[in-house]
């Protein structure tokens, strides 16, 4: 009889944090900015795949990937090789001044995932501006929208997160702590509810919340905000920081129709949910006939685009990217080393290179392993009443903790999150009472089982 090897488990050699971690954390507290949060006492030293080891030798299973950034896991050999090869050529020239083949070809690869055929038989052309981060891509999107339309007002959503720079923080609607003490912020910005089927806004139902938000916006255009002064509406097709929320299927197509009706640009912030995490390259492609009926005018991307190297991208229709030469630029944006990492990441997402045990592509793996995790979490939801909702697509999954009356239970979420951490599972919260599951897209079903086992143990302890 053959005995199958036991799946890899976290290995905790010390209490958390260990002595070396404690020393570094004390120095960190003395010398680094007071703005850093440090929710978990973990000081990473090195990683391999979905496993991350701290300076004391404690190895943890990574279920948050640096906030949905480490698409290909830690130290993926294909990404490492690409980065090393590019560093051996040159590390910086400045894309604003000099074209580079590595970024030109990267732009060509990215736009292929959004360009679509038009009724006249031609192809809708897109262009790319490269930045260093998601926040910079959002700032660029606001500048482009205002410049192209000649209008000023931007509409965002409650619960959204678009970054911490001044324009991006004005658009953000998730936590007041991001704004307190930093005003005045960007003028001419309004926020509307996000259609959360678990907590429907505006007195709606899970089925009607999308239409309710559309009606609310139209109501603003009647008595408060002239539609012809609105440059753009920016929305996360699947909301990240606000709680890993998937809107109803009709929302994005109807939002596209509303924007077309009033000449408003539609911006999708795909910084967290994009780059294959949901099982498609961009999360909006789950809606409206594969995205055809809800195509945006502008897309912002970052996080998982380069497996941890600093890179952001603004994608826009060629008909929209009309700002003049020299009106926007970046010294480091589109850095060739980061671009090399993005090429390698796309190789794995698209299936040009296969990762062992992850099917034809990492997008396919995200869809399949994510569906398995969702099914198992739904079983836990039935077992533990304080799990009010489990939602998501692919490896973009949120579990919301509730009190007996159904209101969010952030304190219980925090205890659950810390207990999972103490058992060797790296995770992260979001929203009022949600734990997000956003592991590297190389997560196998075997490693998913390990993580789910840790989660079940923690939840059982809370229930007890």
N, C-alpha and C positions, 0 to 999 in steps of 0.2 A: 504493500500500500504506500503510495506516494504522499508525503506530507508537504503541503504547499507552504512556502515561506510566509511568515507573518508580515503583513504590510508595514512599512516603515512608520514609526511612531516618534513623537517629540521626545527629546532626551534632555531632561533637566538635571544638571549636575550640581547646581547650587540653588538656594532660595533666590527668588527674584526681587530685587536685583542682587547679583553677586558682588563680591568685593571690588573687582576692577570696574564694574559698571557703576557702583556707588561712587567711586573716586572720580570717574569721568563726569558723572551727573553733577557732582558737587562743583567741579571746575566749570562745567557748562553753565551752571546757575550763576557763577561769579562773573563770567566774562561775555556771555551771549545776551542778546536782546531779551528784555522782559516780556516781549510779546509772544514768544514761543510757548506753546501750551504744555507739551510733554505729558500726555495722558497715561502713558504706560512706561514703567521703568525697564526699558530695554535698550541696550546699546549695541547695535549690529557690528559684526566684525567681517563676516563673509557669508556668501550665499551660494546655493546650488539648486537651480530649478525652483521648486516651490518651498524650499527649506532655507531658513535664515538662522545663522548661528551668532550669538553675541560674544563679547570679549571674554566672558567667563566660560565659554564652551557649551552654553545652553542652546539647543537646537529647537526651533519653533516651526510649525507649519504655517505658511503665509496665506491668509485668507483675505488680505486687503491690498497687497501689491503696491504699497506706497501710495494709496488712494487711486487705485485703478491705473497705475502708470506702468508697472513692470509687466508689460504684455507677454513677453517671452520668458518670464521668470528671471532669476538671478544668474548672471554670468553665462548666458546662453552662448555656446561656442560659435554659432553662426554670427551672432551680433558682435561678440568679442573680436572675431577675426576681421569683420568688416571695419570696425573702429580702429584696430591696430594697423590695418593696411592703409587707411586714410591718414592716420597720424604720421605714418611714414612718408606721405606725399606732401601735405601741407595742412595746417590746422586752421588758418584764417587768412582771408584776403579782403573781405567785406563785399557781400552780395549786392549791397546798394550801389556799388561802383563797378564791380566786375562780374560778368556772367560766369557761371561755373557749370560744367556738364553734370556734376553730381546732383545739383539742385534743380537744374532744368529737367533732367530725366525723372527726378522725384515728383516734380509738379505734373509731368505727363502721366505718371502712374496714378497720382491722386485724383486728377480730374476724370479719369476713365471710370471712376466709381460713382460719379454724379452726372456726367454728361448723358443726354438722352436724345433720341431721334425726334425731330419735329415733324409737323404735319406736311410740310413741303418737301420732306425727304432729306433735309439737311440735318446737321447735328448741332445741338445747343452747346456753344463753346463756353468754357470756364477758364478763369485765370487764378493764380495763387500768389499770395504775399506771405513770406515766411517771417515768423517772429521767434522769440525765445520762450514764450509761455502762452497759456490760455488767456490770462488777463490781457496780455499785449494784443492777442488776436481780437479780443472783444473790443478793446480801445480802438483798434483799427477799423473794426466793423462799424462802430458808431461814427467815426470820422468819415468813412466811405459813404454811409447811408445819408448823412447830412449833406455831404458834398454833392452826391449824385442827385438827390431830390430837391435840394435847395430848401428843405424843410428842417425844423429843429427838434420836434418832440419825439421821444422814444417811449414806447410802452413795454414794460417788463411784467413779470409775474411775482406774486407772493410766494415765498418759499424758495425762490431761485437763488443760485450762486453763480456769479460771473467773474469773480476775482476780487482783489483787494486794492488795486490801483484806483485813482479817483473816479474815473468814468465807470469802471467795472463795479466798484463798490456802491455807486449810486444805483446801478441797475439791480444789484443783489437785494433779495428780499427775504433772506432766511433767518438772520439773527441781527438784532439791533446793536450788539457789541461790536460788529464790524464798522458801524457808523458813528457810535457815540464819541463825541469829542473831536470829530474830524471835519465838521462842517465849516463853511458851506460847501455842499457837494455840487455835482453837475446839474445845471438848471434844465427845465423842460423834460422831466422824466416822471412817468406815472406807473403805478402798479395795479394789476388786476388779479383776481383769484386764479389759481391753477386748478384745473379740473381733476381733483383727487377722488376716484370712485369709492375709496374706503371712507373718506370724510367729505362728502359732496358739499360744495359751497353754495351760497345764494339760495338756500332752501330747496336745492335740487335733489335728484336721486342719482345712484350710480350710473343709470342709463342716460340720464338727461343732463349731467353736469357739464359735459362739453358744450352743448347748445346753450346752457345757462351762461357760461362765460362769454360765448359769442354775443348773446343778447345783451350782456352787461357792457361789453365794449361798444356795441352799437348805441346803447343808451348814453354812454359818455359822449358820443359824437353828436347827440341831439342837443344836450344842454350844457355840457362842460368843456369838452375838448374838440375843436374843429378838426374833422378828419383830414382836411387838406393842409393841416399844419403838422401832421404826423409823418415823420420820415420812415420809421420802422417799428415793427413789433419783434422783440427778441424773446425766444422761448426755448427751454430745454425740451426736446421731443420726449425724453424720459427724464424726469427731474431727479437730480443727484443728491446734493446736500440737503434738500428739503425733505428727503425720506425715501429715495429710490421709488418714485411713483411713476406708474405707467398710466397715461391718460386713456379715456375711452377711444375706441377706434375711429369715431367720426370727428374728433376734435381738430386734428391737423388739417384734414381736407377742408373743413369748414373755415378754419382760420386762413387757409390759402385763398378761399373764395372771398372772404371779407377783405383781405389785403388787395386782391385784384380789383374789387369793387371800388376801393377808395384810393388806388394808386400808392399803396403803402408797401415798402419792402418787407419781406419776411426773412428774419435771421434765425437760424437754428444754432444754438450753443451745444455742440457735440463733444465738448472737451472731455467730459467724464464718460458718457455713454457710447461714444464713437470708437472707431478703430477696432471693429470686430467684437467688442465685448458682449454685445447682445446676440451675437450669432450672425449679424449682418455688418457690413462695413460701417454704416451709420444707422443710428437707432430709428430715424424717421422712416427708413425703408421697410419697417414692419407695418406701416400704415398706408392707406390710400393706394392700393394696387402697386405694392412694392416701392412706394414713394413717388410714383408717377403723378398721382393726383394731389400731392401735397409738397411738391418740389419747392425748396426755398430759393431765395435770391442770393443769400450769403450763408456760409457755414463757418463756424469757428471750431478749430480742432487743436489738440495738444495732448497732454498726459500720455496715453498709450501709444502715441504716434512713433516714438523712437525708443521704446523700451527703457526709459529712464534718462536718456540724454535730453538736454534742454532744447526743445523745439516746439514751436507752435505754427499753425497755418491758418490763414484766412483764405477761403475759397469763395469766389464770387463769379456770377455769370459775367461773361465778357461785356454784355450790354450794360452792366451795372458798374464794373470796375473802370470808371471813366475819370478818376482823379488825375490831375496833370503831373507831368514829370517833376520829381523833386518834392512833391507835396507830402510824401510819407516815406519813411525809410527806417533802417535799423542797422547799427554797427555789427552786432553779432547774429541777428536773425538769419536763419538759414545756414548756420555754421556747417562747414563741410563734414566735420566729424559726426555731428548730430544727424546730418543728412544720410551719412553712410549707415548709421544705426537704424534710421527710418527705412532705408532700402531693405536692410536685412529683416526688419520687422515685417514689412510688407511681403517679403519672400515667404515667410512662415504663415502669415494671415491668408495669403492668396493660394498657398499650396505649391508654390514653385519649389519650396524646400519643406520636407515633412519632418515633424518632430516625432520621435519614437513613441508609439502608443497613443497618438493624438489624431488619428484618422488622416484624411486627405489634406486638411488645412486646420489652422487654429480657429478659424471662424466656425468650421464644422464641429470642432471639439467643444467650443464654447456653447454651441447650441445643444449638443448631446449631453455633455456633463451637467450643464445648467438645468436641463429638463429633469435629469436624475435627482439633482439636489432639490429642486422645487418639489418634486413628488415626495421625497423623504421629509422635507420640512412641512408639507401639508399634513403628513401623518402625525408629526409632532404637534402641529396646530390643533389637531383633533384631540390629542392627548393632554395638552397643557392649555387650559382656558385663558391664561394670561398672554398667549400668543394670539393677538387679535387679527393679524393679517400677515400673509406671506405673499409677496408679489415680485414680479420682475420678468426679465427675458435673458436667456443665455446666462452668462456669469455676471449679471447685474441684478442682484437679488436683495430685497429688504425684508426684515422680519420686525413687525411692530408689536411692542409690548403695551398691554392695556390694563387698566384697573377693572374691577368687577362691573363698574357702570359703563365701561367702554372708552373712557377718557384715556389719553396717553399716560403711560407710567414710566417716566424717564428714570426714576430712581431704581426701579426694578431692572430696566434695561442696563443701567450702569453696573449693577451688581452682577448681572448675567455676563456682561462683556468682560468684567475683571475676572470672574471665575473661569471663563474660557481661556483668558490670557494665562492665568495661573496654571492651567492644565496644558499649556503649550500651543495655544492657537492664537495667532496674531489676527486681530479683527479691529473694526473701527465703527463708531456710532455715526448717525446722521439724523436729521429731523428732530422732533421732540422726544421720540422714544423708539428709535429704530436702530438695529444692528445691520450694517451693510455687509454683503458677501460679494467681494470683488477680487478674487484670487487671480494670479497669473493665468493666462489662457492655455498654458501647458498642463493645467491640473488634470490628472487622470481620474478615472472613476475610483480607482483604488485609494488614491490620496484623498479624494472627496469623502469616501467612506470613513477614513480616519478622522477627518475634520467633523463630519456629522456625528460620529461617536462621541467626540469631545463635547460638542454642543448638547447632545442629548443628556450626557452626564451632568453638565452644568444646569440644564433646565430641570432635571429630575431633583437635583439638590435644592433648587429654589422652590420647587413644588413641595418638597418635603418640609 
